[in-house]
Amino acid sequence: MALILGTTYMSHWSRTVTSKLASLGLESAKEAGISPAEFQRLTGISLLEANDPHGRISATKHIAMLNLIERLDTVTMLERSGNAPLRAPFGTLIGVISNSRTLREAFDNYVRIKPLIGDVDDISFQVVGDLYEFVYTLDDPQQRTAMSAFGHLASMADLARQYTENDRLAATIELVGKPFPGWKRLAQYKSCKVVFEQPANRMQLRLPTADEPYHLYNRFAFDAIDGQANHELKLLEQQRSFAVRVLALINELEMYASEGTLLTLVCEKFSISRSALHRRLQREGTNFQSVATQARLCRAKQMLSQQSMPISMISDELGFSSVSVFSRFFSGHYGQSPSRYRAINRPD
């Protein structure tokens, strides 16, 4: 019987990653000759955000950064993450998954606490007997390479090699899309075979000893680090809860024409003053304008892919003054015009 283990799915907007990844991305960009000012223009990530040790970066900004970094012919973040000083900021996750009771529990724990580093994209795995199949699903796959999928799947192979003490454990990673820059170097670095243009980002591993106790498991250390991980996860959930509720309410209202009127309605629904609403959103690292903008973007994508109304009518429905303003707004966030997005994502 198959056992499915996966993630908790959230709205795309509510997803974030630690700013420590943005810091690594900024360093990679610098090595490629991209200034911090140009990095901010291309990704929306400021130097202040990238250097905030406790900050979080929105999914939109993180994906924009990946679109930049993954196409650079330079030392990649994935290779750099193998260095001990760069692994240190992610010590909580590494401490838990490298010291779990069994390999299967290590995989479970990876899925469970991955949001501490970032909950952009989803990873899940299925177990049939001793065969483990991992699937990695990208957010906005049309706009990205499969490097992130490769990195996470290769990490699962590394984890399996640690627990089985078999450095020669074979791993073939199947990836959607065409080869990305530097993939041969990364495949060699991670001792993985890679096959592109596949229907899903996935990897299968035969692991007959996955449920056997790990002989280096230290229960005292695990309990301490896992307790810290659970505390950090709870704080992360609390940080995004109010903003997600505001976003859900805006989507329910489906009213985008006047931000001022929309703000008044949201405050009335929550029985809260404007200043209190702004303070709560600010504590979560966002503001009402950003939330309203994301609601409008999500609605635009939905209407373009699911409805047949003319783009001019969609523009009016979303409260834009003209089709050209709507087109610039949409293209600025997604890198393609509304008509192009519709052509790619509209079902036949």
N, C-alpha and C positions, 0 to 999 in steps of 0.2 A: 504494500500500500504506500502511496506517495504522501509525503508530509511537506506541506508548503509553509515556508517561513519567510516573512517579508517585512515590509515597512508600513508605517502609518502614512496614508496619503493626505496631503494638505494642498491648499490652493497654491498656485505657482508663486504668487506674491509673498506668501508667508514664509517661504523658504529663504534661508540665509546661510552664510558660511562665516567662519571665524576670520577676522581681519588679518590673522597671521598668514593666511593663504594669499591675501592681497599684498602683504609685505614681501613674500617670496616672488609673487608675480612682478612687483615693482623692481626687485633686484634683477630678475631675468630680463626685463625690459631695458634696464640701464646697461646691462652687459651687451645688449643688441644695439646700443646707441640711441635709445629712446629716452628723452628727458622726462622728469616727473610731470612737467606741465603737459607734454604731449600724451603721456600715459593717462593723465586725468581727462584730457579731451577725448581720448579714444574709449575710455572705460567708465568715466564718471566717478572714479575713485580718487579722492584727494590724498595728498601726502599725509594729512592729519588722520584720515580714516585708516590708511595703510599702516600707520605707526601706532595705532591705538591697540595696546596689548589685550584689552578686554572687549573690543568692539566686534560688531557683526556687519557683514556686507550683504546687501540685498542680492537675490538671485539674478536680477537683471544686470547688475554691475559685475557680478562674478562671471556670468556667462560672457559678457563683453570682454572681460579680461582674458578668459580662456580662448576666445576667438582671436585675440591678439597674440597671446603667448604660444599657443599651440601651433602657430604658423611661422614662428621665428626659427631660423636655423642657428640655434644657440644651445647652450647647456640647458636642458629642460628642468622644470620643477620636479619632475618625477625622479630624474637622476640625482638632483641635488637633495631630495628628501631622504636619500640613503645615508647622508652624512649625520653623524651623531648630534652636532650642534643644532641642526635643522629639525631633527626629530624631537628635540627636547620640548618645544612648545606643545607637542601633542602627547606628552607623557602619560596623561590619564588614560587615554584610549589604548595606547601601546601597552601600558602596564596591565590593563585588564585582559586584553586579548592574548598577550604573550604569556599569561600566567593563569589560564583558566583550567578547570578540573579536567576537561577532555577537549579534544579538537572540535567536536560538534558544538560544545558550549562556547568555544572560542569564536566560531562562526556566528552563533546566536548573539553573543555579546558584541561582535563587530556591527551587526545590523542594528542592534538596540542602541548603541551609544555613538554611532556614526554622526548623528546630528551635532555632537559637540564640535566636530570639525566642520561639518556642513551637511545640510539636508537637501541641497540641490541634487537632483537625480535620485533614482531609487535602485537599490540592490536587493535581490531576494535569492533564495536557493530552495531547491527541491531535492528530497532524498528518497531514493528507491533502492532498498537493500544497502549496498555499500557504495552506490554510485551517487555522487553529489553533482548537481547541475546548478551553476550560478548564472543569473541573468542580471544584466545591468541596463537600466532604461534611462536614456538621456532626456532632460528637458530641452525643448527646442532642437530636436535632432537635425532638422534641415539646415540649421545655421552653424553646426559644429562638426568638428572631427571626432573620431572615436578614441582620442587619446585618454580622456578621463575614464572611459570604460576599460581601456587596456590597463590603466594604472590600478584601478580597484580590483579587477579580476586577477592581475598579476600579484597583488598583495595577498589574495586568498591562496594562491599557489605557494607564496613564500611562507604563509602561516602553516599550510599543510606540511611543507618540507621541515619546518621547525619541529612540529609535534611528532612527525613520523621519523625524524632524524634521517631523512632520505633526500640528500641534496640532488639526486638524479631523478626525482619524481617528475614524470613527463606531464607537461601542460600545454594543451593547444587552445588558443584563445580565438574565437570567431568574432569578427567585428563587422558592423554595418558600415557601408560606405567605402570610399577609396583610401589607399594608404596615406598617412599623414607624414609630414617631414620628420625625419629621424627615427622612423619606426624600426628599421633594422637594428640600429644601435640599441634601442630600448629593448627589443626582443632578445638580443644577445645579453644585455645587462641583466635581464630578469629570467634568462634561461627558459624562454617560452617560444613555442612556434605560433605564428600568427597567420590567420587566413582572413582576407577582406571580402567585402561585398556579399556578406551573409545576411540571412533574414533577421538575426538578432545578435546582440552583444552577449555572448555566453561562453562558458567554459565547463567542461565535465572532468571530474577527478574520481578515480576509483580509490576509496579510502576504507579498507576493511577494518582498520584499527581506530577509527574516529571516535568510538565510544569507550576506548580503554583509558584508564587513568593516566594522566601525564606525570611522569616520574619526577619532574622538577616543580610540580605545583606546590605553592606555598599558600596555605589557606589564610594565614594571618595577614600576609601582604595583600592577597586578593581582596579580602573583606575590607581592608582599609582603603584601597584604591577604588574598588567598586562603589563603596559608600560615597567617596568624593565624586565619582562619575554620576551617581544617582542625584546627588545634591546639585551638580551643575546642570543636569538635564531638567530638574525641577525649576531652577532659576530661568533657564532658557524658555521653558513653556510659559512661565509667568510673564516674561518680557514680551512675548508676542501675542498674548491672549487678547488684550484689549484692541490692538490694531486689527487683528483678524476679525473681531466682532464688528468693528466699524466698517471694514471692507464688506463683510457679509450683509450688513444693513444697507449699504449703498447699492450693492448688487440687487437686493430685494426691492429697493425703491425704484431702480432703473430710471434715475433722473439725473441728467448730466449737464443741462443747459446752463444753470447758474450755480457756481460754486458757493456763493453766499447763501442762496436759498437752501441748497443742499446741506450746508453746515448747520443752518438753523433747524432743519428737520431732524438731522442726526442728533443734535443737542437735545431737542424735545423728546426724541425716542429714548435717549439714555437718561433723561432728567438731569442734565449736567450743564453747567455754564460753558461758554466758549473758552474761557481762559483755563478752566479745569480740564476740558477735553484736550486743548493744546498741550498742557503740561503732561498729561498722561501719555500722549503720543510721543512727546519729546523724550520722555524717560525711556521709551522703547526705541529711540533712535530714528524716529520718523516724524512726519507732520501730516496735517489733514490734506494739504494739496497733493502730497505724494500718494496718499491712500486713494484719493479721488481720481488722480491720474491713472493709477494702476487699475482701478475699477473700470475706467473708460477704455483702457487698452484691452483688458480682458473681454469686455463687451464687444469691442471692435473686432477682435479675432473671432469671437463666436459668431457674430453676424456675417462676417465675410466668408466663413467656412460653412455655415449652416443655412443661410438665407439667400434668396435670389434677388432681393431688392437692389436697385442700382446703387453704386457707391455714393452718388450724390445724395440719395435718400438716407443712407447710413450716416453720412456726414451731418446731415440735418438732425437726424435722430439723436446723435451724440453731442449736439450742441455746438458744432464748429461753424464759424462764420462763412466758410467756403470750402470747396473740395480741395483746393490747393493747400489750405491751412491744415486740413485733416491729413492730407498726403504727407506733408512735411513732418507733422506730429508722429504719424505711424512709422514713416521711414526712419526718423531719427532714433526710434526705440528698437526697431526690428531689422533695420538695414535693407529693407525692400519696400516697394510701394504697395498700397492696398490691393491694387489689381494683380500684382505679381504674387502676393501672399494668397489671394483667392485662387489663382490659377494652380498653385502648388497644392493647396490644402482642401480645395472644394472636392467632395466626392463625386465620382462620375455618375 
